[in-house]
Amino acid sequence: MAEAERIIGTPDNPEAEGTDEGGSTAADAAVNAGRGKRKVLVLLSVAVVAYLLDLVTKMIVVAKLEHQPPIDIIGDWLQFRAIRNAGAAFGFGEAFTVIFTIIAAGVIVVIFRLARKLYSLPWAIALGLLLGGALGNLTDRLFRAPGVFEGAVVDFIAPKHFAVFNLADSAIVCGGILIVILSFKGLDPDGTVHKD
């Protein structure tokens, strides 16, 4: 049977007035609220950095690389090559652009809902990467041709024998991998650890 263990500070004085049935004081609640706000700040900071890096690189690619020959970075093993992708990450499902736009918007809503109960720094980083990446590609889908909800995402990182992608895709994949690792370790977004 799994039991949860909270990774937060213990009350300095459990006998103090204002202790509730679970042994928490009003001061503990204030400390936890402060920790939660700091984790949300980390989430938003990571998201903003990921989003801005994606946005700036795409602006440079559209201005300097689109309709130009690829640039070799590591021989032909890694190139910068501008393409427009109407599908999901790595070019899959080009016929479902509107659906992917709705999914991205849904992911953003779920992340904001999770943020209300966020007390884990690793989860804040993971969700920040997901949020920044989702916002980056959603911006393309909303504001790039051919139109709103149908815009093609700008991809430009082209490894040999692999799909072309962008920094938003990378942030989403890194955030997803981190979430899988945290889940295997039993760490929840609210800071609890499940042990067998």
N, C-alpha and C positions, 0 to 999 in steps of 0.2 A: 504494500500500500504506500503510495507516494505521499510525502508530507512536505508542505511548503515552508520555506524559511525566508523571512524578510531580510533583505540586505540593507538595513538602515540602522541608525544609532539606537541604542537602548536608552530608556529614560534615566536621567541621573538620579532622580529621586522618585521611585514608583509609589512612595507613600504620600507624595505631595497632594495638596488639594487640587481638585479639577481632574483627577484621574478617572477615566471612564472604566467600564466593565472589563475591557481588554487590557488595562494597565497603561494606556496611553494618556498623556497629559495634553493640555491645550498647547503647551510649548512644543511637544512632539509634533502635533498637527501643524504648527507654524513652521517648524523645521522641515517637515516633509513637503509642505506647500512650496517653501523656498527651493528645495531640491528639485521638485517637479518643474518649477519655473526655469531653473538653470538648465535642466535637460531639454526643455522646449526651446530655450534660447540656442542651445547647441544644435538641435534639429534644424531650426530655421537658419542658423549661420551656415551649416553644411549645405543646406538646400540652396541658399543664395549663392554661395561660392560655385557649386556645381552648375547651377543655372547660368550664372554670368560667364563662366568659362565656356560652356556650350554655346551660348548666344554670341559671344565675341568671336569664337573660332568659326562659327557658321557665317557670320558677317564677313570675315576675312576670306573664307573659302568662296563665297558668292562673288565678292568683289575682285579677287585676284586669281582664282583657280577655275571657276566655272568656264566652260568652253575653251579650256586650255589643255595641253597634254599633261598627263600625270607627272608628278614630281617624285623621283626616286629618293627614298630616305635611307633604306638599307638595301642597295641593289634593287632587284625586282622582288625582294622578299617583303618589303613594306613600302607602300607608295601613298602619297596624298592624291586622291582622284575624286573630283566633285561629281556626285550623282544626286538625283532627286528620287526619293523612295516614297511611294504612296502606301506601302504596306507597313507591317510591324517591324520590330527590331530585326536587323540583318536581312531585310528585304522580303520577309514572308507575308503572304496574304494581301497582295496589292488590291484585290477586289473588295476588301472590307475596311477601307479607310475610315468611313463614318463610325463603324463599330469600334475600331481601335481608338478613335477620338473619345467616344463615350466611355470606354474602359479606362483610358488615361484619366479622364475627369473623375470617374468613380474611385480610382486608386488615390487620387489627391484628397477626396472627401474622407475616405477611410483613414488615411494617415492623420488628418486633422482631428478625427474622432479619437484615434489612439493616443494622440498627443496629450489629451486631458488626463490620462492615467499613466504618464510616462515618468519613471523614476530610474531608468537604466541608461547609463552613458553609451554603451555599445549599441543599444537599440535606438538611441537618439541619432547616432551617426548613421546607422543602417537606414532608418526611415528618412533622414535628411538626404542621403544619396538617392533613394527612391523618389522622394518628392522633387528634388532638383532635376533629376533625369526626366521624370514624367512631365514636369512643367516645360522643360526645354523642348521636348518633342511635341507637346500640346500646343506650344506657341507656333511652331511650324504649321501644324495642322489647321490652326485657326487663321493664320495671317498670310500664308504663302499660297501661290497659285496651285491648283486652279480655282480654289475658293474656300470659304469658311466650312470647316469640318471635313474638307476634302484635300487640304493642302499637303504637298509632298515634303517630306522631311529631308533636310540636307545631310547627306552622309559623305564622308571623305577619307576615313582611315581604311586603307585597303591592304590587308596582309595577303600574301600569296596563298592561293587555294582556300580562301575564306571569304565570307561576305563582307561588304563594305559597311562601316558603321560610323557612329559619331561619339562625342563625349557623353551625351545624354544616355545613349545605349550602354556605354561603359559604366556610368554611375548606377544605372538600374541593375545591371548584372552584378556589380560589386555589392550593392545594397542587398540584393537577393541572396547572394552567397553568404554574406554576413548573417542574414536572418536565419538561413538554414543552419549555420554553425551554432548560433545562439540557441536555436530550438533544440538541437541535439545535446547541447550542454544543459538544457533545462532552465535557461534564464528567460523569464517573461518580461514584457515591456514595463510592467509595474515594479520590477526589481525583485520579484520572488524567484527563488531557485527550487526546482522540484528535485528531490533526491529519492531514490528507491530504497 
